[in-house]
Amino acid sequence: MEYKELEDPVQEVYRIREDILKEFNYDLKAYHAHLREKRPQLEAMGIKFVSET
């Protein structure tokens, strides 16, 4: 994934999300399964997960 400097940072977020979803063939369930699998590694990097409860 490549980061680009854009005038509109919101558009950059949408572009990055689009790239991520393309990797999983726009299947959110597959992406969520990937996140659950990688959660320990991501938390070790400092990423925090928040539940809906």
Predicted model as a PDB file, atoms N, CA, C, CB and O in Angstrom, pLDDT in the B-factor column:
MODEL        1                                                                  
ATOM      1  N   MET A   1       0.855  -1.161   0.000  1.00 55.00           N  
ATOM      2  CA  MET A   1       0.000   0.000   0.000  1.00 55.00           C  
ATOM      3  C   MET A   1       0.906   1.231   0.000  1.00 55.00           C  
ATOM      4  CB  MET A   1      -0.975  -0.006   1.226  1.00 55.00           C  
ATOM      5  O   MET A   1       1.872   1.307   0.760  1.00 55.00           O  
ATOM      6  N   GLU A   2       0.586   2.162  -0.840  1.00 60.00           N  
ATOM      7  CA  GLU A   2       1.390   3.372  -0.973  1.00 60.00           C  
ATOM      8  C   GLU A   2       0.603   4.571  -0.466  1.00 60.00           C  
ATOM      9  CB  GLU A   2       1.822   3.587  -2.440  1.00 60.00           C  
ATOM     10  O   GLU A   2      -0.567   4.754  -0.802  1.00 60.00           O  
ATOM     11  N   TYR A   3       1.266   5.384   0.350  1.00 59.00           N  
ATOM     12  CA  TYR A   3       0.633   6.594   0.862  1.00 59.00           C  
ATOM     13  C   TYR A   3       0.989   7.761  -0.047  1.00 59.00           C  
ATOM     14  CB  TYR A   3       1.072   6.879   2.326  1.00 59.00           C  
ATOM     15  O   TYR A   3       2.131   7.896  -0.487  1.00 59.00           O  
ATOM     16  N   LYS A   4       0.020   8.582  -0.317  1.00 63.00           N  
ATOM     17  CA  LYS A   4       0.227   9.746  -1.179  1.00 63.00           C  
ATOM     18  C   LYS A   4      -0.207  10.991  -0.434  1.00 63.00           C  
ATOM     19  CB  LYS A   4      -0.552   9.606  -2.517  1.00 63.00           C  
ATOM     20  O   LYS A   4      -1.146  10.957   0.361  1.00 63.00           O  
ATOM     21  N   GLU A   5       0.475  12.081  -0.692  1.00 66.00           N  
ATOM     22  CA  GLU A   5       0.070  13.356  -0.116  1.00 66.00           C  
ATOM     23  C   GLU A   5      -1.042  13.943  -0.980  1.00 66.00           C  
ATOM     24  CB  GLU A   5       1.279  14.340  -0.008  1.00 66.00           C  
ATOM     25  O   GLU A   5      -0.843  14.213  -2.165  1.00 66.00           O  
ATOM     26  N   LEU A   6      -2.188  14.134  -0.387  1.00 65.00           N  
ATOM     27  CA  LEU A   6      -3.321  14.712  -1.097  1.00 65.00           C  
ATOM     28  C   LEU A   6      -3.770  15.965  -0.375  1.00 65.00           C  
ATOM     29  CB  LEU A   6      -4.483  13.700  -1.215  1.00 65.00           C  
ATOM     30  O   LEU A   6      -3.502  16.148   0.813  1.00 65.00           O  
ATOM     31  N   GLU A   7      -4.454  16.820  -1.106  1.00 75.00           N  
ATOM     32  CA  GLU A   7      -5.011  18.014  -0.480  1.00 75.00           C  
ATOM     33  C   GLU A   7      -6.148  17.662   0.466  1.00 75.00           C  
ATOM     34  CB  GLU A   7      -5.500  18.991  -1.541  1.00 75.00           C  
ATOM     35  O   GLU A   7      -6.386  18.364   1.449  1.00 75.00           O  
ATOM     36  N   ASP A   8      -6.848  16.574   0.171  1.00 81.00           N  
ATOM     37  CA  ASP A   8      -7.989  16.166   0.986  1.00 81.00           C  
ATOM     38  C   ASP A   8      -7.657  14.866   1.725  1.00 81.00           C  
ATOM     39  CB  ASP A   8      -9.258  15.989   0.106  1.00 81.00           C  
ATOM     40  O   ASP A   8      -7.691  13.798   1.114  1.00 81.00           O  
ATOM     41  N   PRO A   9      -7.339  14.927   3.019  1.00 82.00           N  
ATOM     42  CA  PRO A   9      -6.978  13.710   3.756  1.00 82.00           C  
ATOM     43  C   PRO A   9      -8.115  12.694   3.835  1.00 82.00           C  
ATOM     44  CB  PRO A   9      -6.539  14.074   5.152  1.00 82.00           C  
ATOM     45  O   PRO A   9      -7.855  11.496   3.947  1.00 82.00           O  
ATOM     46  N   VAL A  10      -9.352  13.138   3.779  1.00 86.00           N  
ATOM     47  CA  VAL A  10     -10.482  12.211   3.823  1.00 86.00           C  
ATOM     48  C   VAL A  10     -10.475  11.323   2.578  1.00 86.00           C  
ATOM     49  CB  VAL A  10     -11.823  12.984   3.932  1.00 86.00           C  
ATOM     50  O   VAL A  10     -10.739  10.124   2.664  1.00 86.00           O  
ATOM     51  N   GLN A  11     -10.176  11.910   1.437  1.00 85.00           N  
ATOM     52  CA  GLN A  11     -10.090  11.130   0.205  1.00 85.00           C  
ATOM     53  C   GLN A  11      -8.968  10.098   0.299  1.00 85.00           C  
ATOM     54  CB  GLN A  11      -9.865  12.055  -1.003  1.00 85.00           C  
ATOM     55  O   GLN A  11      -9.090   8.997  -0.237  1.00 85.00           O  
ATOM     56  N   GLU A  12      -7.888  10.448   0.972  1.00 83.00           N  
ATOM     57  CA  GLU A  12      -6.790   9.502   1.152  1.00 83.00           C  
ATOM     58  C   GLU A  12      -7.234   8.318   2.002  1.00 83.00           C  
ATOM     59  CB  GLU A  12      -5.581  10.194   1.797  1.00 83.00           C  
ATOM     60  O   GLU A  12      -6.868   7.180   1.709  1.00 83.00           O  
ATOM     61  N   VAL A  13      -8.011   8.562   3.040  1.00 85.00           N  
ATOM     62  CA  VAL A  13      -8.530   7.473   3.879  1.00 85.00           C  
ATOM     63  C   VAL A  13      -9.418   6.556   3.042  1.00 85.00           C  
ATOM     64  CB  VAL A  13      -9.324   8.038   5.095  1.00 85.00           C  
ATOM     65  O   VAL A  13      -9.303   5.334   3.129  1.00 85.00           O  
ATOM     66  N   TYR A  14     -10.299   7.135   2.236  1.00 89.00           N  
ATOM     67  CA  TYR A  14     -11.171   6.318   1.389  1.00 89.00           C  
ATOM     68  C   TYR A  14     -10.362   5.508   0.380  1.00 89.00           C  
ATOM     69  CB  TYR A  14     -12.185   7.203   0.657  1.00 89.00           C  
ATOM     70  O   TYR A  14     -10.689   4.355   0.100  1.00 89.00           O  
ATOM     71  N   ARG A  15      -9.320   6.102  -0.159  1.00 87.00           N  
ATOM     72  CA  ARG A  15      -8.481   5.396  -1.136  1.00 87.00           C  
ATOM     73  C   ARG A  15      -7.790   4.207  -0.469  1.00 87.00           C  
ATOM     74  CB  ARG A  15      -7.427   6.357  -1.755  1.00 87.00           C  
ATOM     75  O   ARG A  15      -7.722   3.125  -1.051  1.00 87.00           O  
ATOM     76  N   ILE A  16      -7.278   4.402   0.744  1.00 85.00           N  
ATOM     77  CA  ILE A  16      -6.603   3.324   1.456  1.00 85.00           C  
ATOM     78  C   ILE A  16      -7.587   2.208   1.798  1.00 85.00           C  
ATOM     79  CB  ILE A  16      -5.935   3.857   2.733  1.00 85.00           C  
ATOM     80  O   ILE A  16      -7.264   1.030   1.647  1.00 85.00           O  
ATOM     81  N   ARG A  17      -8.778   2.570   2.254  1.00 87.00           N  
ATOM     82  CA  ARG A  17      -9.802   1.565   2.568  1.00 87.00           C  
ATOM     83  C   ARG A  17     -10.180   0.772   1.319  1.00 87.00           C  
ATOM     84  CB  ARG A  17     -11.055   2.236   3.170  1.00 87.00           C  
ATOM     85  O   ARG A  17     -10.366  -0.443   1.382  1.00 87.00           O  
ATOM     86  N   GLU A  18     -10.291   1.449   0.211  1.00 91.00           N  
ATOM     87  CA  GLU A  18     -10.614   0.779  -1.050  1.00 91.00           C  
ATOM     88  C   GLU A  18      -9.532  -0.234  -1.401  1.00 91.00           C  
ATOM     89  CB  GLU A  18     -10.774   1.807  -2.191  1.00 91.00           C  
ATOM     90  O   GLU A  18      -9.850  -1.347  -1.821  1.00 91.00           O  
ATOM     91  N   ASP A  19      -8.264   0.124  -1.238  1.00 91.00           N  
ATOM     92  CA  ASP A  19      -7.156  -0.793  -1.511  1.00 91.00           C  
ATOM     93  C   ASP A  19      -7.222  -2.021  -0.615  1.00 91.00           C  
ATOM     94  CB  ASP A  19      -5.817  -0.081  -1.323  1.00 91.00           C  
ATOM     95  O   ASP A  19      -7.005  -3.143  -1.073  1.00 91.00           O  
ATOM     96  N   ILE A  20      -7.523  -1.807   0.668  1.00 89.00           N  
ATOM     97  CA  ILE A  20      -7.619  -2.926   1.609  1.00 89.00           C  
ATOM     98  C   ILE A  20      -8.750  -3.863   1.200  1.00 89.00           C  
ATOM     99  CB  ILE A  20      -7.843  -2.411   3.050  1.00 89.00           C  
ATOM    100  O   ILE A  20      -8.571  -5.081   1.185  1.00 89.00           O  
ATOM    101  N   LEU A  21      -9.910  -3.305   0.871  1.00 91.00           N  
ATOM    102  CA  LEU A  21     -11.043  -4.155   0.494  1.00 91.00           C  
ATOM    103  C   LEU A  21     -10.791  -4.908  -0.805  1.00 91.00           C  
ATOM    104  CB  LEU A  21     -12.300  -3.318   0.359  1.00 91.00           C  
ATOM    105  O   LEU A  21     -11.254  -6.038  -0.962  1.00 91.00           O  
ATOM    106  N   LYS A  22     -10.065  -4.300  -1.735  1.00 94.00           N  
ATOM    107  CA  LYS A  22      -9.725  -5.004  -2.979  1.00 94.00           C  
ATOM    108  C   LYS A  22      -8.925  -6.259  -2.686  1.00 94.00           C  
ATOM    109  CB  LYS A  22      -8.934  -4.086  -3.925  1.00 94.00           C  
ATOM    110  O   LYS A  22      -9.112  -7.287  -3.337  1.00 94.00           O  
ATOM    111  N   GLU A  23      -8.022  -6.176  -1.695  1.00 91.00           N  
ATOM    112  CA  GLU A  23      -7.209  -7.344  -1.326  1.00 91.00           C  
ATOM    113  C   GLU A  23      -8.075  -8.514  -0.885  1.00 91.00           C  
ATOM    114  CB  GLU A  23      -6.231  -6.979  -0.212  1.00 91.00           C  
ATOM    115  O   GLU A  23      -7.698  -9.669  -1.078  1.00 91.00           O  
ATOM    116  N   PHE A  24      -9.229  -8.231  -0.295  1.00 90.00           N  
ATOM    117  CA  PHE A  24     -10.118  -9.275   0.213  1.00 90.00           C  
ATOM    118  C   PHE A  24     -11.352  -9.441  -0.664  1.00 90.00           C  
ATOM    119  CB  PHE A  24     -10.540  -8.957   1.641  1.00 90.00           C  
ATOM    120  O   PHE A  24     -12.374  -9.973  -0.230  1.00 90.00           O  
ATOM    121  N   ASN A  25     -11.237  -8.979  -1.903  1.00 92.00           N  
ATOM    122  CA  ASN A  25     -12.315  -9.131  -2.884  1.00 92.00           C  
ATOM    123  C   ASN A  25     -13.634  -8.561  -2.369  1.00 92.00           C  
ATOM    124  CB  ASN A  25     -12.495 -10.604  -3.244  1.00 92.00           C  
ATOM    125  O   ASN A  25     -14.704  -9.117  -2.620  1.00 92.00           O  
ATOM    126  N   TYR A  26     -13.542  -7.443  -1.645  1.00 92.00           N  
ATOM    127  CA  TYR A  26     -14.691  -6.707  -1.100  1.00 92.00           C  
ATOM    128  C   TYR A  26     -15.533  -7.541  -0.146  1.00 92.00           C  
ATOM    129  CB  TYR A  26     -15.563  -6.209  -2.226  1.00 92.00           C  
ATOM    130  O   TYR A  26     -16.721  -7.275   0.036  1.00 92.00           O  
ATOM    131  N   ASP A  27     -14.915  -8.558   0.468  1.00 93.00           N  
ATOM    132  CA  ASP A  27     -15.608  -9.414   1.427  1.00 93.00           C  
ATOM    133  C   ASP A  27     -15.247  -8.965   2.846  1.00 93.00           C  
ATOM    134  CB  ASP A  27     -15.238 -10.918   1.207  1.00 93.00           C  
ATOM    135  O   ASP A  27     -14.160  -9.264   3.341  1.00 93.00           O  
ATOM    136  N   LEU A  28     -16.160  -8.251   3.489  1.00 90.00           N  
ATOM    137  CA  LEU A  28     -15.892  -7.734   4.828  1.00 90.00           C  
ATOM    138  C   LEU A  28     -15.700  -8.851   5.856  1.00 90.00           C  
ATOM    139  CB  LEU A  28     -17.026  -6.826   5.265  1.00 90.00           C  
ATOM    140  O   LEU A  28     -14.906  -8.706   6.786  1.00 90.00           O  
ATOM    141  N   LYS A  29     -16.417  -9.960   5.695  1.00 93.00           N  
ATOM    142  CA  LYS A  29     -16.250 -11.070   6.630  1.00 93.00           C  
ATOM    143  C   LYS A  29     -14.831 -11.633   6.542  1.00 93.00           C  
ATOM    144  CB  LYS A  29     -17.285 -12.178   6.346  1.00 93.00           C  
ATOM    145  O   LYS A  29     -14.240 -11.976   7.565  1.00 93.00           O  
ATOM    146  N   ALA A  30     -14.286 -11.729   5.347  1.00 92.00           N  
ATOM    147  CA  ALA A  30     -12.906 -12.205   5.181  1.00 92.00           C  
ATOM    148  C   ALA A  30     -11.925 -11.217   5.789  1.00 92.00           C  
ATOM    149  CB  ALA A  30     -12.579 -12.426   3.691  1.00 92.00           C  
ATOM    150  O   ALA A  30     -10.938 -11.621   6.403  1.00 92.00           O  
ATOM    151  N   TYR A  31     -12.186  -9.935   5.627  1.00 88.00           N  
ATOM    152  CA  TYR A  31     -11.307  -8.913   6.205  1.00 88.00           C  
ATOM    153  C   TYR A  31     -11.356  -8.958   7.732  1.00 88.00           C  
ATOM    154  CB  TYR A  31     -11.705  -7.510   5.700  1.00 88.00           C  
ATOM    155  O   TYR A  31     -10.319  -8.848   8.386  1.00 88.00           O  
ATOM    156  N   HIS A  32     -12.545  -9.117   8.302  1.00 88.00           N  
ATOM    157  CA  HIS A  32     -12.677  -9.201   9.751  1.00 88.00           C  
ATOM    158  C   HIS A  32     -11.997 -10.459  10.291  1.00 88.00           C  
ATOM    159  CB  HIS A  32     -14.156  -9.185  10.153  1.00 88.00           C  
ATOM    160  O   HIS A  32     -11.386 -10.417  11.359  1.00 88.00           O  
ATOM    161  N   ALA A  33     -12.094 -11.576   9.568  1.00 92.00           N  
ATOM    162  CA  ALA A  33     -11.396 -12.797   9.981  1.00 92.00           C  
ATOM    163  C   ALA A  33      -9.883 -12.566   9.970  1.00 92.00           C  
ATOM    164  CB  ALA A  33     -11.770 -13.983   9.050  1.00 92.00           C  
ATOM    165  O   ALA A  33      -9.172 -13.034  10.859  1.00 92.00           O  
ATOM    166  N   HIS A  34      -9.405 -11.853   8.973  1.00 88.00           N  
ATOM    167  CA  HIS A  34      -7.982 -11.521   8.890  1.00 88.00           C  
ATOM    168  C   HIS A  34      -7.563 -10.669  10.086  1.00 88.00           C  
ATOM    169  CB  HIS A  34      -7.672 -10.781   7.570  1.00 88.00           C  
ATOM    170  O   HIS A  34      -6.508 -10.905  10.674  1.00 88.00           O  
ATOM    171  N   LEU A  35      -8.377  -9.685  10.449  1.00 84.00           N  
ATOM    172  CA  LEU A  35      -8.063  -8.833  11.597  1.00 84.00           C  
ATOM    173  C   LEU A  35      -8.044  -9.639  12.897  1.00 84.00           C  
ATOM    174  CB  LEU A  35      -9.082  -7.689  11.703  1.00 84.00           C  
ATOM    175  O   LEU A  35      -7.172  -9.432  13.742  1.00 84.00           O  
ATOM    176  N   ARG A  36      -9.000 -10.556  13.060  1.00 88.00           N  
ATOM    177  CA  ARG A  36      -9.020 -11.386  14.269  1.00 88.00           C  
ATOM    178  C   ARG A  36      -7.757 -12.238  14.341  1.00 88.00           C  
ATOM    179  CB  ARG A  36     -10.279 -12.286  14.296  1.00 88.00           C  
ATOM    180  O   ARG A  36      -7.195 -12.431  15.419  1.00 88.00           O  
ATOM    181  N   GLU A  37      -7.319 -12.740  13.210  1.00 91.00           N  
ATOM    182  CA  GLU A  37      -6.111 -13.563  13.168  1.00 91.00           C  
ATOM    183  C   GLU A  37      -4.864 -12.738  13.506  1.00 91.00           C  
ATOM    184  CB  GLU A  37      -5.958 -14.209  11.782  1.00 91.00           C  
ATOM    185  O   GLU A  37      -3.961 -13.222  14.188  1.00 91.00           O  
ATOM    186  N   LYS A  38      -4.821 -11.508  13.033  1.00 90.00           N  
ATOM    187  CA  LYS A  38      -3.656 -10.643  13.225  1.00 90.00           C  
ATOM    188  C   LYS A  38      -3.741  -9.782  14.484  1.00 90.00           C  
ATOM    189  CB  LYS A  38      -3.486  -9.752  12.027  1.00 90.00           C  
ATOM    190  O   LYS A  38      -2.819  -9.018  14.769  1.00 90.00           O  
ATOM    191  N   ARG A  39      -4.837  -9.895  15.243  1.00 90.00           N  
ATOM    192  CA  ARG A  39      -5.052  -9.002  16.383  1.00 90.00           C  
ATOM    193  C   ARG A  39      -3.892  -8.966  17.378  1.00 90.00           C  
ATOM    194  CB  ARG A  39      -6.296  -9.410  17.102  1.00 90.00           C  
ATOM    195  O   ARG A  39      -3.470  -7.876  17.764  1.00 90.00           O  
ATOM    196  N   PRO A  40      -3.359 -10.117  17.811  1.00 92.00           N  
ATOM    197  CA  PRO A  40      -2.245 -10.053  18.773  1.00 92.00           C  
ATOM    198  C   PRO A  40      -1.043  -9.269  18.231  1.00 92.00           C  
ATOM    199  CB  PRO A  40      -1.802 -11.467  19.149  1.00 92.00           C  
ATOM    200  O   PRO A  40      -0.420  -8.496  18.958  1.00 92.00           O  
ATOM    201  N   GLN A  41      -0.734  -9.472  16.978  1.00 93.00           N  
ATOM    202  CA  GLN A  41       0.386  -8.762  16.360  1.00 93.00           C  
ATOM    203  C   GLN A  41       0.092  -7.261  16.265  1.00 93.00           C  
ATOM    204  CB  GLN A  41       0.680  -9.339  14.959  1.00 93.00           C  
ATOM    205  O   GLN A  41       0.967  -6.438  16.536  1.00 93.00           O  
ATOM    206  N   LEU A  42      -1.127  -6.907  15.883  1.00 87.00           N  
ATOM    207  CA  LEU A  42      -1.488  -5.499  15.749  1.00 87.00           C  
ATOM    208  C   LEU A  42      -1.513  -4.803  17.111  1.00 87.00           C  
ATOM    209  CB  LEU A  42      -2.852  -5.363  15.061  1.00 87.00           C  
ATOM    210  O   LEU A  42      -1.090  -3.653  17.230  1.00 87.00           O  
ATOM    211  N   GLU A  43      -2.009  -5.500  18.137  1.00 91.00           N  
ATOM    212  CA  GLU A  43      -2.020  -4.913  19.474  1.00 91.00           C  
ATOM    213  C   GLU A  43      -0.599  -4.700  19.986  1.00 91.00           C  
ATOM    214  CB  GLU A  43      -2.803  -5.807  20.444  1.00 91.00           C  
ATOM    215  O   GLU A  43      -0.333  -3.716  20.676  1.00 91.00           O  
ATOM    216  N   ALA A  44       0.315  -5.609  19.655  1.00 94.00           N  
ATOM    217  CA  ALA A  44       1.713  -5.445  20.047  1.00 94.00           C  
ATOM    218  C   ALA A  44       2.331  -4.212  19.384  1.00 94.00           C  
ATOM    219  CB  ALA A  44       2.517  -6.701  19.682  1.00 94.00           C  
ATOM    220  O   ALA A  44       3.262  -3.612  19.922  1.00 94.00           O  
ATOM    221  N   MET A  45       1.804  -3.838  18.208  1.00 92.00           N  
ATOM    222  CA  MET A  45       2.295  -2.663  17.495  1.00 92.00           C  
ATOM    223  C   MET A  45       1.663  -1.386  18.048  1.00 92.00           C  
ATOM    224  CB  MET A  45       2.005  -2.789  15.992  1.00 92.00           C  
ATOM    225  O   MET A  45       2.058  -0.284  17.666  1.00 92.00           O  
ATOM    226  N   GLY A  46       0.681  -1.527  18.949  1.00 92.00           N  
ATOM    227  CA  GLY A  46       0.064  -0.345  19.553  1.00 92.00           C  
ATOM    228  C   GLY A  46      -1.324  -0.023  19.045  1.00 92.00           C  
ATOM    229  O   GLY A  46      -1.915   0.966  19.477  1.00 92.00           O  
ATOM    230  N   ILE A  47      -1.862  -0.821  18.145  1.00 87.00           N  
ATOM    231  CA  ILE A  47      -3.208  -0.588  17.624  1.00 87.00           C  
ATOM    232  C   ILE A  47      -4.206  -1.076  18.677  1.00 87.00           C  
ATOM    233  CB  ILE A  47      -3.427  -1.320  16.241  1.00 87.00           C  
ATOM    234  O   ILE A  47      -4.055  -2.170  19.220  1.00 87.00           O  
ATOM    235  N   LYS A  48      -5.212  -0.274  18.959  1.00 87.00           N  
ATOM    236  CA  LYS A  48      -6.216  -0.614  19.964  1.00 87.00           C  
ATOM    237  C   LYS A  48      -7.514  -0.986  19.266  1.00 87.00           C  
ATOM    238  CB  LYS A  48      -6.440   0.561  20.951  1.00 87.00           C  
ATOM    239  O   LYS A  48      -7.939  -0.323  18.321  1.00 87.00           O  
ATOM    240  N   PHE A  49      -8.136  -2.057  19.746  1.00 83.00           N  
ATOM    241  CA  PHE A  49      -9.411  -2.502  19.218  1.00 83.00           C  
ATOM    242  C   PHE A  49     -10.508  -2.117  20.202  1.00 83.00           C  
ATOM    243  CB  PHE A  49      -9.406  -4.032  18.956  1.00 83.00           C  
ATOM    244  O   PHE A  49     -10.318  -2.214  21.414  1.00 83.00           O  
ATOM    245  N   VAL A  50     -11.632  -1.688  19.696  1.00 84.00           N  
ATOM    246  CA  VAL A  50     -12.755  -1.275  20.524  1.00 84.00           C  
ATOM    247  C   VAL A  50     -13.954  -2.122  20.142  1.00 84.00           C  
ATOM    248  CB  VAL A  50     -13.062   0.247  20.359  1.00 84.00           C  
ATOM    249  O   VAL A  50     -14.257  -2.286  18.960  1.00 84.00           O  
ATOM    250  N   SER A  51     -14.638  -2.662  21.148  1.00 78.00           N  
ATOM    251  CA  SER A  51     -15.839  -3.447  20.876  1.00 78.00           C  
ATOM    252  C   SER A  51     -17.051  -2.520  20.943  1.00 78.00           C  
ATOM    253  CB  SER A  51     -15.981  -4.633  21.889  1.00 78.00           C  
ATOM    254  O   SER A  51     -16.964  -1.391  21.426  1.00 78.00           O  
ATOM    255  N   GLU A  52     -18.161  -3.014  20.457  1.00 72.00           N  
ATOM    256  CA  GLU A  52     -19.392  -2.212  20.436  1.00 72.00           C  
ATOM    257  C   GLU A  52     -20.035  -2.123  21.815  1.00 72.00           C  
ATOM    258  CB  GLU A  52     -20.389  -2.801  19.442  1.00 72.00           C  
ATOM    259  O   GLU A  52     -20.890  -1.267  22.036  1.00 72.00           O  
ATOM    260  N   THR A  53     -19.646  -2.977  22.733  1.00 67.00           N  
ATOM    261  CA  THR A  53     -20.274  -2.994  24.065  1.00 67.00           C  
ATOM    262  C   THR A  53     -19.725  -1.912  24.953  1.00 67.00           C  
ATOM    263  CB  THR A  53     -20.078  -4.340  24.731  1.00 67.00           C  
ATOM    264  O   THR A  53     -20.144  -1.787  26.104  1.00 67.00           O  
TER     265      THR A  53                                                      
ENDMDL                                                                          
END                                                                             
